[in-house]
Amino acid sequence: MEVRNNGINEDLFKKIIESNKNAQYHNLIGMDIVELDSGKVTMEIIISEKHLNIFRIAHVGVLFSLMDTAMGIAAKTMGRNMVTLEMNINYIKSVKAGDKIKAFGKIIHLGKSTAVAVCDAYNQDGKLVASARETFYGLN
C-alpha cells in the first residue's frame, strides 16, 4: 500500500513508515497508514475473523488499538515520541468481518511535555463507529 505524504519532512516520513512496517503488533492486527500530514494521520484496517469476539463483531480492543496508534503517529509527524497517559473512547456502531475502518487521528494540543489528540473512525459507508480523545506524555 502506498502511503500519501501531505507535506511532512521526507526523512521523518520514511522513519514513520519504516517503524510502522516493523512494528509486530501493527502487523498482527493488520493496521496500515494511508496518509500522513503534520499533526494528522489516516490509518485503516480491514476487519477479519481474527478480530471478532464471541458475538461475531469486532472486539473493541481492535478499534482501541487502531485509534491509539493513529493518535500516536499523528504526534510522531510533529517529531515527537509520545506514550499514552489516558484515553477515552466512545463506541458508536458495531463492526463486522469485511468492514474497512478508517481512523483519522489529529493532534489538537502539543505542549512541552504533553499532547492531546482526537480520533474518529468510520466504516466503508462513512458511518461513525468510534470517537476518541487521548492525552500523551512526551519522551522527547
N, C-alpha and C positions, 0 to 999 in steps of 0.2 A: 504494500500500500504506500503510495506516495503522499508524503506529508507536505502541506502547503505552509510556506513561511511568509507571513504577512508583515515582515519588517524587523524581526529581531536580528541581532548580530549573528553572522553566519557561523562563527566558531561556537557560540552559545547554542545555536540551533542544532548543530551537529552533535554537540555534547548531550543535549537533551534527548535527541533521537536515539543515540547510541546507548545511553543509560536506560532508557525505556526498553529498548530491544534486548538488553542484557538482564533486565530485572526478572528473575524467575517467577515471582508472584504474578507479575503483569502477564507473563506468558501463560501461566497456569490458568488464570481467569479468562484470558483472551481479550484483553482490552488494548486498543490501539489509539495512537494520536492521529488526528485527522488534520488539525490546523493549529498553528502557533502564532501568537501576536504578543505584543508587550502587555503583560499582565492578564492575558487571556489564553485559553486553550479550548479546543473542541476534541473530545475523545468519544470513542464508540465501542460497543460490544454487541455481538450477536448472541442472544440467549440460546443456549443449547440444553440438552437433557442434563448435563453435569451441573447446571446452575439451579435446578429445580429442587424444591422442598417436597415434603410428603403430600402437599395439596396440589402438586403439579404446577406451581407458579414459582417464579424466580425467588430464591432465598434473598431476604432483604440485605444480607451481607454482601451480595454481588453488587447491588446498586451503591451501597455504602462505600465499598472499595473503589468502584469506578469514580464516584464523585469526590471522595477524599483524594484520590490520585490526581484527578483533574485540577482541583484547587491547589494541590502541592506543586504541580507542574506549572500552573499559572504563576506562582511565586518564583519558580525557577527561571521563567522567561525574563524576570527582572533581576536576574543574577543572584538570587537569594536561595539558600538551602534552609528549609523550614521543617519543623516537626509539629504534629498536631497537639494542641493543648486541649481543645474542646470542639465537638462537632454536634450540631443539631440538624436532624433530618426529618422531613415530613414525607411519608409515602402516600401518594395520591391515588395511584392506579396500579393494579397488579400487572405483572409482566410474565409472558408465557414463552415457551420454546418457539424459536423462529423470529421473535421480536428483535428489531435492531434498535438499540438505545443509543442516543447521542446525549452527551453531557457537556454543558457549556460552563466552564469554570472561569471566574473573574476575581481579581484582587480589587477590593474596594478601599482598603487602607493598608499602607506599608509604612510602618514606623521603624525606629532604630532596632528594637528587639522583638516586636510582634507584628503580625499582619492579620487582616480579616479578609475572608473570601466568601463568595456566594457561588452557588452552582444550581442550575436547573437541568433536569434530564427529561427527554421527550422520546416517545416511541416513533416508529416509522410513519404513523398517521399524524404526527405533530401534536399528540396529546401529552400533556404534562404528566409524568409518572412519579417524580420526586423533586423536592426542593430542599436545599441545604445551606447552612451557614457555618463557617469554621474559623477558629482562632488558632494561629500558629505562633510558635516561638522560633526565632531565627538562630541558626547555628553559625552564621557568618554575618 
